[in-house]
Amino acid sequence: MDDNAIEAEGLVKQFRGNVGLAGIDLRVPAGSVLALLGPNGAGKTTAVRILGTLLRPDAGHARVGGLDVVARAHEVRGLIGLTGQYAGVDETLTGTENLVLVGRLLGLARRAARARAAELLAEFGLVDAATRPAATYSGGMRRRLDLAASLVGRPRVLFLDEPTTGLDPASRVELWAAVRGLVDGGTTVLLTTQYLEEADRLADDVVVLDRGRVVAAGTPDGLKASLGGSALELRPVLADRLDVVATTARDLARGEVTVVDGAVRATVSDPDVLPAVLRRLDEAGVHLAEVSLRRASLDEVFLSLVDTPSRVDPTPRTATRTGSPA
C-alpha cells in the first residue's frame, strides 16, 4: 500500500496566460499534516482545488488515496473533505440540522445522519448549541461546525484552505486542537495558511510556494535551521529612522534584512554583531524601543524565500530547497 495519501507531480495551471501553478510536486504521507505557505497568488488555493477535483490541471497529474484526481474524480470525492476560507454553514439551520443535511446529501439514512451529527457535535464541543440557529454562533463555533460538516463522510484526507481566517486567537487555538485530534486519529491534512505560527504548530512538513513554484520544502525546524543563524530584531522609537537602522543592519549583520511592521529584522550568524549594531546606532543618535536576538522563526524563513514589497535588499536571489517535498 502506498504510504502517501497525496501525490502530485508537475502540476501546471494557467489562467488566461497567468501562471497559477508552474509544475509543482507534492508528497503527503498518510496521517500527517502538510502546510502550504506562500503570499497571495502563490498558487495555494489552486493546488487545493486541483487535488479536491474542483479544477483540472493543464499538465501533470495528482493522486489522492492512490486515485487519479481527474480520471477517478468521483471516487476521490468519496475520500476527501474540504473546508474553505469562510464557514459554509446555513445560518438559518441549527447545528444539528446543518450536519444532518450534509449527511443526507452524502446518502446516509435519516437515522444514521442524525447519529453522525450527534457524534460530531459532541466531538467539537457544540452539544449545548445543537438546537440553536448557526446565525447565533460565534466565529469560532461556526468554523468548528464547518469543520464538523466536512467530516460527516469520515474522509481519509482533509483539505483546509486558510481555515482560521478571521478568527480571534482563542478560537484559532480551539480549531488547532480539533485538527490535531483528527490527525492523531489517522486523518491526513493538507493545510494552506498565511499564519506562520499555525504552520509551526500543526505541520509535520512545510512547502513554500511563490509565483506557482516550490521554493523550499522541509520540516518547520529544518527550514528555520536553514537560515543558518539567529534573528536580530530592532525597532526604533521613531519610524523615520528605519532606513538608518536597516542600513546599519545590512552593513554589519551581512545577512537577509527585511523591514516588517516598523521593525528591522536581520539574520545573523555571529552574536557579537548585536553590540556592534547597538554602538553604531548610538553614535547615529538612534533610540531603540525594542531589541531582540533569538532563533529564526518561520516568519523569517518565509520572508527570506518569497518576494515581498518589504524586502530591503533588492539583490536577485536563487531559491533553494531544504529537502524533498515529503
C-alpha positions, 0 to 999 in steps of 0.5 A: 500500500502506498504510504502517501495519501497525496501525490502530485507531480508537475502540476501546471495551471494557467489562467488566461496566460497567468501562471497559477501553478508552474509544475509543482510536486507534492508528497503527503504521507498518510496521517500527517499534516502538510502546510502550504505557505506562500503570499497571495497568488502563490498558487495555494488555493489552486493546488487545493482545488486541483487535488479536491477535483474542483479544477483540472490541471493543464499538465501533470497529474495528482493522486489522492488515496492512490486515485487519479484526481481527474480520471477517478474524480468521483471516487476521490470525492468519496475520500476527501473533505474540504473546508474553505476560507469562510464557514459554509454553514446555513445560518438559518439551520441549527447545528444539528440540522446543518450536519444532518443535511450534509449527511443526507446529501452524502446518502446516509439514512435519516437515522444514521445522519442524525447519529453522525451529527450527534457524534460530531457535535459532541466531538467539537464541543457544540452539544449545548448549541445543537438546537440553536440557529448557526446565525447565533454562533460565534466565529469560532463555533461556526468554523468548528461546525464547518469543520464538523460538516466536512467530516460527516463522510469520515474522509481519509484526507482533509483539505483546509484552505486558510481555515482560521481566517478571521478568527480571534486567537482563542478560537484559532487555538480551539480549531488547532486542537480539533485538527490535531485530534483528527490527525492523531486519529489517522486523518491526513491534512493538507493545510494552506495558511498565511499564519506562520505560527499555525504552520509551526504548530500543526505541520509535520512538513512545510512547502513554500510556494511563490509565483506557482513554484516550490521554493523550499520544502522541509520540516518547520525546524529544518527550514528555520535551521536553514537560515543558518543563524539567529534573528536580530530584531530592532525597532526604533522609537521613531519610524523615520529612522528605519532606513538608518537602522536597516542600513546599519543592519545590512552593513554589519549583520551581512545577512537577509534584512527585511523591514516588517511592521516598523521593525528591522529584522536581520539574520545573523550568524555571529552574536557579537554583531548585536553590540556592534549594531547597538554602538553604531546606532548610538553614535547615529543618535538612534533610540531603540524601543525594542531589541531582540536576538533569538532563533529564526522563526518561520516568519523569517524563513518565509520572508527570506524565500518569497518576494515581498514589497518589504524586502530591503535588499533588492539583490536577485536571489536563487531559491533553494530547497531544504529537502524533498517535498515529503 
